[in-house]
C-alpha cells in the first residue's frame, strides 16, 4: 500500500492512501485486520480519501505499523463490518442531520411560505395529534395523547397558530431525541449480548467411520457442519439435534425459565443453554442468520424487565392528566377567561415525567454498556441500587479468574506427567477457570492429551466422570471423590492432602476406584477484592457474605484477608440457593455475584445477580447483569451508576413540579399568555429529556455519594 503520513504525534498516526485505495466495506475490513495486532487499540478509516487513523499503545511500535501498512496488498483487503464506535458515530451523525433539517425547515418555511399556506400546513400537521386524542377519548382514556390534542385544539380554536406550531415542533424534537437515545442503547446492548464463543467441538468421521471431535473456530463453522455441545454450554448456532438429548434452557428466546427436553430431530437456537445432557447438532444457521436478535428484542420489549420506578412514572404520568383538565376547568370557571384556561392547559406534568424517566433508565443502561457491563433490564439497576446485601462466590469471583496449577502430586501407579495429561484430557471439555488452569499447564509442558477416554459427564459442583483404559475415571472435589464415590485414602495419601489443603484448592483424580493424583490449584485473592468490599460497604451495602465449596481452612483464610465475617464453606448449589432465599425472607435485598454452573441456582434466586466476565455460559444466561471486564471495581461503578440513576429521576421529578407549577400559577394570574406557557413548557420538557441523557458517572466523578437504604428506598446525601 502506498500512503502519505499526514499526522504523527505520540501514539496517534494518520496516513492517507488516496481516494480509490479501498471501498467503505474494505475500510471496515482493514480496521479489523490492523486491530488483530495487540499494540493497535483502534483504527478508523474513510474511503472518501483513503484516510487511516491508527491509535496504538506503544510508541516503539510506530515503525512496525508503517511496515505493516506498506506490506498490505489489494489481495489482503476484505470486506468487513463497522466497529461499534463507527456504528454509534453514524447514528449520531444521522440524528444531528435530522435535527438540523427540522430546525432549518421550520424557519425556512416561515420565511418562504405566505401566512395562509403556513396556517394550512399547521392544520395539516395537527391532524395526527388530534386523531390520537380522539382515540383516547373514544377509549375513555385520559392520557397524554388526549391532553396534547386538547391543548393543540385549544390553540387552533383561539387562532394562536404560533403556539400550535411551536408545540408540535417541540414534541417532534422530543420524539427524535428519545428515538436516538433508544437506538444508541439498542446498538450497544446488541453488541454486549453477542455470543462470546470462540471455539467449538467439530465432529467429523475418521477413515474407520468413527466420530472424532476436534477444537474448531466458530467463525469458520458453516451450514451442515456437526458440532458437539455438552452440559453448561451456550449453543452458538441454530441447528437440528442428530444425536443425544438434552435439557435446553430457552429463556433468551421465549422468556420461559424452565428447561425443555429436546431429542433427535428437534431444533435448537443460538443463545440458548444446555442445562443437562450432551448433543450433536447439525448446523443450519450461523452468525447473523441465527435468532440472536430475538434476545435483544426480549430485553427491549419485555414489560417484566422495566424498572419499577419507570412503571410508576408511566402510571403517574397518566394519572396526572385528569388533574390538568380539572385545573383548566376550575381556572375557566372562576376567571371566565379562556386565555388563562388555555395557558393552564398548555402545561403538562405527565409529558416530562413520561419522557424523562425511560430516557434516564435507557441512558444509564447505555452508560453501563459503555463501561463493559451488560444489564438485561431497568429493574435490575433499580434493585442493585436498593440492595443492602451482597453475596460472593469465592472461586473466580473473589479469587483470580485465572488460577494456576501450582503442583501435581502423583499418588498411585501413574507418574506426575501422566496424572496431568489425563486430567487435562478430561477437563478440557468444560469451561471453568480451574479446568482451564489444568489444560493450560499441560499445553505449556507439551503434554498432548488426545481423546483416549469415553464420553464425559459433568456432575454439577462435584466433578467429572468418564472411563479411561476401560476403568472409571473421576476428577473433582473431595466431597465427590471420597463421600459420593467412596474412594478410600491411604494414610500416606491423607498426609499429602493435609500438607496441601491449607495452601491450595485441591482437585482429586481417581481411576479404577483408587486415588491416583492431587492437583493443587493456586487461587489467590484478587488484589482489588478487599478495597472493593470496603467501598461497597461505604456505598450502603452493609452485609457482605462469602460462599464457597472449599474446606473450612481455605474459606477462613480468605475471609480473614478480606475482612468478611459472614462466610459459609463446603456449600453445594442447593445450599447457596437456600441461603439466598433465607436472606430475602429476612427482609434483605440481595445481590449475588458468581461465575460457575454451580452458582446458577443462587443467581436465579437473588433479587439481582451478577456474572463475572469468565463465567460459564449458563451463569451468564441466568444472571441479570454480566460484567464484560475482569475487574471487581465494576461492582462499585455499577452501584454508583444505579444510585445515581434514582437520584437523577428524583431530581427530574422536583424540576418538573417546580417549572410546571410556576407556569400554571403564572397562567392563572394572566402573567404569561398561552403561547409563552406552551413554549416554556415544551422547552423545559425537551431540556429535562436532554439532560436525562447526561452521563451519571461523569457528573458524580468528584462527588462523594453516601448511600443509605431506608424501607427499600435509596437516600443519597
N, C-alpha and C positions, 0 to 999 in steps of 0.2 A: 504494500500500500504506500502510495506517495502522499505526503502530507506536509503541512506547514504549521510550525508552532506559533500560536497566536497569544497564548498566556501560559506562564510558567512561574509559579510562586508557591513556596512552602510545599504542601502536598496536594496542590491543585494544578492540573495540566489540561490545557485545551489545545487541540490540534484541528486543522481544517483540511479535509481531503478533496473538496470540490463538490459541485452541485450534483453530479451524477455518480458519485462514488458508491452509494448504496441507496436502496429504497427505504421507505418508512419501516416496513416489516423486517428488512435486513438490518436496519439500525437497532431494532429490539434484539435481534439475534446476536449482533455484535456486542451489545451490552451484556447479554448472558455469557458469551464466550469470554470476555475480559474479566467478568466478575468471578469466574472459576478460579482465578488466582487469589490466594488468601491475602495478599498485600494490597489488593484493589477493593475498596469499600463500595464505591458507587460509580456508575457510568451513565451519562445522559447524552443521547445522540440527536442530531437534527438532519434529516435527509435533504432539507432545502438547500443547505450549503455544505453538507458533509462534515458538520462540526461534531467533535467528540470531546466531551468534558469528562475527565477522569479524576476522581478523588481517591487518594491512596493513603496508607498509614505508615509508610517507611520511606523517608526521604532518600535513603540509599538505593531504593528500587527504581528511581527515575529513569536511569539508562536502560534498565531491564524492560520497562514499559515501552520505551521508544523502540527497542529492538523487537518486542512483541508486535507492536503496530506495523513495523516495517516488514515483518515476516508474513503478515496476513495477506492472502491472495483472494482473488474473486471466488475460487472454489471453497474457501473457508467460510464465506458468507452464507448464512442460512436464515430463513425467516423465523422470527421469534414473536413473543408476545410482550406487551408493555409491562414494565415493573409496576408494583403497587404505587410507587411515588408518581410515576408518569400517568397512571390512570387517574389518581387524585388531582394531579395538576391539570389534566384535560377537563375533568369535571368542574374544577374551579374556574377555568377559562370560559367554559360554556355558561356557567352561572353568571359571571360578570358580563359576558356578551348579551345574555338575555336581559339582565338588569339594565344595561346601558341602552339597549334597544327600547325597552319600556319607557325609560325616562326621556330619551330623545324623541320617541314617537309622540309622547304626551305633549311635550312643549312645542314640538314642530307643528302638530295639528292645531294647536291653539293659535299659532301664527298664520298658518295656511288656510284653514277652513273658516268660512264665514260663520257667524253665530248661529243661524238657523240649522245649518248642517251639523255643527258641533252638538247642538241640543238633540237633534235626531240620533246622532251617534250615541250620546249618553243614554237616551231612552232605549236604544237597541241593546246596549251593553247591560242595562239593568234587568232585562227580561229573565236571564238565568237565575239571578238572585231572587227575583220575585216569585219565580216558579218554585224554587226550593222552599221559600217561605210558605207558599200556598200548600205545598205537600205536607209541611209540618203542621199547618193549620188543619188540613183535612184529616190528618192522623192524630189530632188532638195533642200535639207535642209543642210545648212552649220551650223551644230550644234556641240556640244561637242563630240558626238559619232564619227563624221567624223574626227574631229581633233585628237582624241585619236588613231583612226585607221590609220590615215596618219603618225603620229609620230611613231607608232609601226611598220608600214610597212617600213618607212624610216630607222629605226634602223636595221630591219632584212635585208633590201637591202644592208646596209653598213656592214652587218655581225657583228653588235655590239649586240651580244646576251645578254650580261650582262645588257645593258641599257634596252633592251626589257623586260627581266625578272624582273628587278627592277621596271619598270613602271607598269607591270601587278600585281606584288606583292603589291605595294603601293596602287594601285587602289582597289584591293580586300580588303585591310585593311580599306580604306576609306569607302567602302560599308558596311563592317562589323560594323564599328563604327556608321554609320548612322542608320543601321538596329537595333542595340542595343538601341540607343537613342530613336528611334521611338517606339520600343516595350515597353520600360520602360515608356514612356509617355502614350501609349495606356492603359497600365495596371493601371496607376494612374488615368487617365481620366475615365476609365470604373468604377472604384470604386466610383469616385466622382459623377458619373451620376446615381448611383444606386437609385432605388425608395425608398425615405425616408418616408415610410408609415408603422407605427407600428400596428395600429388597423383599422378595417373596420366595417361597419354595416352589420351583418349577418342577412339574412331574413329567418325565419322559420315559420311554422304554429303551432298554439296552438291547444288545444283539440277541440275548436269550429271551426277550419278551418280558423281562421283569421290570417293574416300575423302579425308577431311580429319581431321587429328589436332589436338586442342586439349588444353591442360592443364586437368584437371578434378579437383576434390577427391574423394579416395577415400571420404569419409564420405557422399557423395551418389550413389555408384555403386549401381545396383540390378540385380536379376536381368534378364538379357537384354542388358545393355549390352556393348559391344565395346571392348576396350582393347588397345593396342599395348604389347608388352613386348620389350625388347632385351637384348642380352648384358650380363651383370653385374647385372641387376635381380632383386630379390626379387619373387616372384609374390604379390600381396596378396589374391587371391581364389581360390575354386575355380571351374573352368570348363572349357570344351572348345575346343581349337585349331580355328579355322576358316580360318586362312591361315598359311603359313610352316611352318618346322620349327626345332627347337632341341634342344640337349643340356641336359637338365634334371637338376640335382643334387637328389635327393630324400632326402638323408641325414637331414633333420629328420623325415621321415615313416617311412622304412624302416631307417635306420641304415646303408644301403648307400652307400659313399663314391663309387662310380663313377657318372658322369652317364649318363642314359638318353636315347636318341634318341626324340623324340616329334614326330609329324607330324599333319596334319589329321585330326580325329576323335578324337584321344586326349585324355584328361583330365589336367589339371594341378591342383595343390593349393596353397593358401596356405602360405607359409613355405618353399617350395622356390625354387631359384635357377636362372636361365638362364645356363649357362656359355658357350654359344655359340649364335648364331642370333638370329632376330627372328620373333616370332609375334603373331598377333592372336587374342585369346581372348574367347569369348562367356561372360559371367559366369553361373554357376549358383548360387553361394552367396557371401555377403559377411559380414564382421564375425563375429558369434558363431556363425554357421551353418557356418563353414569348419572344416577339420580342424586348426586351430591347437592345440587341446588335446592332440593326439597328440604334439606337440613336448614339452610338459610331462611327459606320461606316459613318453616315452622317457628323458628326463633323470632322472626319479624312479626308474624301474624297471630301467634297463639295468645289468646286473652289471658290464659293462666300465667304467662310469663311477664305480664305487665306489673310494674311496681304498684303496691297498694296505694301509695301516695299519688300515682298517676290516675288510677281508677277513681280515687276520691276527688281528684281535681276535675275529672270529666263530669262526675256526678254533681260536684259543687257548681261547676260552670253552668250546667243546665238548670240546676235548682235556683240559681240567682235570677234567671231570665224573668220569671213571673213578677219578682220584686221590682225589676226595671220597668215593666209595664205598669205595675201598681204605682210606683213613684211618679211616672209620667202622667197617669190619670189623676192622681192627687194634685199634682202641680197645676194641671189644667183646671181642675175643679175649684181650687182656691184662688187662682190668679186670673182665670178666664183668658189666658194669654197663650195662644197656640205656639208662638215662637219660643216661649220659655219651656213649654212642654216638649217641643221638638229638641231643644238643647239638652234636656234630660234624656230623651230617648236615644240621642246620638251616643250617649255614654254607655258602654257595655263592659261590665266587670268580667263577664264569662269569657269573652273573646280572648283577652290577655291570659287568663288562667288556663284556658284550654290549649292555647298555643305554647305558652312558655314552659309548662311542666313537661310535656313529652319531649320538647326540644332540649330541655335541660338534661333529661334522662338519656336521650339518644346521644347527645354530645358527650356525656360522661362515659357512655359505653364506647364511643369512638375514641375518646382520650385513653381509656383503658387499653383498647386495641393498639393505639399508638405506642403505649408503654409495654406492649407484648403481653397483654392479659386478655383472654377471651371470656366474655360474660354472656351467658345464654339468655338473659332477660333482666329487665329493670328491677324486678322484685328481689333479685339476688343481691344487687347493690344495696338496696334498702335494708335487707336482712343483715348484710355484712356490717352496715353502719350501726345497727341496733344490737349486735351481738355483744354479750358480756363474758362469753366463754369460748376458748379456742382449744381444740384437741388435736395434738400432733401424733401421727405415726412416727416411729423413730427412724427405721432404716430407709434411706433415700430421701428423707424429709428433713429431720434434724441432723442426720449424718450425711456425709457426702453422697451425691447422686451417683458417683463413680468410685465405689470402693475398690480396693485392690486385693489380690490374693497374696497374702504375706508369706505363707509357707504351706507345704503339703507334707503330711506325715503318714507314711505307709504303716499299716497295722496288720498285714497278713501276707499272703503269697505274692501279691503284686508289688512291683517296685514303685518308687516315688513317681517316676515319669509315666508309668502305666496308670497309676491312680489318677494323675492329672489328665492324661489323654482320654481315659474312659469317662471321667467326669465331664470334660468339655464336650465330648461326643453326645452325651445325654442332655446336657444343659443348653446346648446351642439352639434348641428348638423353642426356647422361651425367652421373651423379652423382659428380663428382670435384672436389676443392677448387679446382684450377686452372681447370677448366671453369666452376665456379660464379663465380669471380672475374671471368672474361671476360664471362659473361652479366650479372652484376650491374652491371658498368661500362657495358655497352650500355644497360641499362634506366635507369641513372642519367642517362645523356646523352640519353635519349629516342630512341634509335636502334632503331626497330621492325624486328624480324628475322622476317618472315613465312617460311613454308615455301616457299622458292624453290630447293630443291635436291632431288635424288633421295634414296632411302633411304640411310642412313648405315651404315658398317661400322666397328666398333671393333677395332683391332689391338692386342692386349694389350701394354702397356709401350712402345708406339710412338706411336700416334695414331689419327686417324680419316680414313677415305676416303669420298668421295661424288662426285657430279657437280653442277657449278654452271654454269649457262648452257651446257650441253652440253659442258663441259670438266671433266676430272678435277680435283677439289679435294682436297688433303690438308693436314692440320694435325697437328702433333706435334713430336717430338724431332728433334734434328739427325741422329741415327742413322737415323731413319725417313725424313726428307726427303732427306738427302744420300747416305747409303750404300745404303739399301734401294730408294729410288725414283730415285736417280741425278740429283737436281736439282743443276744446276751454279750456283755463285755467282759473280757478277762481282767484280772487285777492290773496287769500291765497297761491295758488299754484305758482303764479307768484313770490310771495315773497320768497318762498322756492327755486325756481330756481335761483333767483337773488343772494340769500345768498350762493349758491353752485357753481355758474358758474365761478366765478373768480379763485377759488382754485382748482376746479376739472373739468375733462371732464365728462359731464352728459349724461347718456343714459336714455331714457324715455320709460315707459311701459304704454300702453293704452289698455283697454279691454272694448268692448261694447261701443265704442265712448267716453269713459271717461279716463282721466289720472289717473292711479292707483299707480304709483310709480316712484321714481327717483333713479337711481343707479349711485353713484358718484365714478368715477374711478380716482385713484391717478396715474398719468402718469408722474413721474419725469424725468427730463432731464438726459440722460446718463452722468456719471461723466467725461467720456473722450471726450464728444462731442465738448466742447469749444476748447480744445487743438488740437483735430484733425482738426477742421476747420481752426485754425490759422496755423497749419503746412501745410495744403493743400494750403493755400494762399502763404506760403513761397516756396512751390514747383511749383508755377506758375499758380495756379487756382485763377484768380483774382476776379471772380464773383461767390458769394455764395448766393443761393436762398432757401427759405423755403416755401413749400406749405402745407396747411392744411385745412381740412373741419371744424375745430373748430371755436369758436367765435373769434371776434377781440381781446378781452381782453386776452384770453388764448394764442393766437398767438403772441400778442405784448409782453407779459411777457417772453415767451420762447425766442423770437428773441432778446430781450434785454439782457437776460442772456448769450446768445451765440454770442453776437456782430454781429448779422445778421441784416443788414439794409434793405435788399430786401426780403420782405415776402408778401404772399397773404393768406387771410383767407376765410373761408366758400366757398371753391372751390369744384366743382364737378369734376368727372373724365374727362368729356369732356373739362372742363376749364383747367385742368392740361395739357392735350394733346395740346390744342390750344396754351398755353403759351410756351411749349417746341418748337413748330413749329415756333412761333414768334422769339424766341431766335436764332434758326437756320437760319431763313430768314435774321436776322440782322448780320449774319456772325460768330456767335459763334459756337464752337464745344462743345456739351452739354453731360454731364454725368447726368443720372437720377438715384437716389437711392430711392428704395421704398420696400414695403413688402406686400401690400394688393391687393385684387382683383381690388379695385378702382384705383390702381396705374398702372394697366396693359396698358391702352391706352398711358399713358405718357412714360412708359418704352419702348413701341414699337416705339414711335416717336423719342426718343433720339438717338444721334449718337452712344452712348454706354450706356447700362443700367446695374444696379447692384441690385440684390435682396439680402435681409438680410437672415440670417440662418432660422429664424422662419417665413419666408414669406409664403403666400398662394401658393398652387401648381401651380396655373395659373401664378402668378408673377414669380416664379422660372422658369417656362417653357418659358415665354416671354423674361426674362432677358438674356442678353448676358454673364453676369458674375454672379455667385452665391457665396456668402460668406458662408462658412460652419462652421464658428465660430461666436460667438456673440460678436464681438469686432470691433468697428469702426476704430481702428488703422489699420485694414486690408486695409482700403482705402488708407492710407499713404504707406503701404508696396506695394500695387498694383501700386501706382504712381511711386515709386522708381524703382520697377521692370520693368515697361513699358518704362520709360525714359532711364533706364539703358540698356534695350534691344536695343533701337535705337542707343544709344551711342556705344554699342558693335558692332553693324552691321556697323556703320560708321567707327569705328576703324579697323574692319576687311578689309573694302574696302581700307583704307590707307595702311595697311600692305601688302595686295595683290599687289597693284600697286607698292609699294616700292620694294618688293622682286623680283617680276617677271620682273619689269622694269630693275632692276640691272642685272638679269640673261640674258635678251635679249641683253643688252649692252655688257656684257662680252662675249656672244656668237658671236656677230657681230665682235668684235675685236679679236676673237680667244683666249681669255684668258682661257676659260674653254671648254672642249670637250663635245659632246652631252651626254655622259654617266653621267658626273657631272651635267650638266644642268638638265637632267631628274631626277637625284637623288635628287638634292636640291629642284627642283620644286615640286616633289611629296611629299617629306618630309615636306616642308613648307605647302602644301595643307592639309596634314594629321594633322600637328601641329595646323594650324588655325582651322580645324574642331574639333580637340580635345579640344582646349581652348574655343571654342564656347559652349561647354557643361558645362563650369565652372559656379558656382553659381554667379548670378548678385548681389544678396543681400549681400552675404558674402564679395565679392570683394569691395562693396561700403559701408560696415558696418561703417568704420571710415572716410568715405569721405562725406563732405558736398556738396550736389548737389543743385546748383542754376539753376532752370529750367525757361527758357523763351520760349514763343511761338511767332514766327515771321512768318507771312504769312503761317500759318499751319505747320511750321517746328519747331521741338524741338531744342533749343540751350542750351546745358549744359556747365557750366563753373565751 
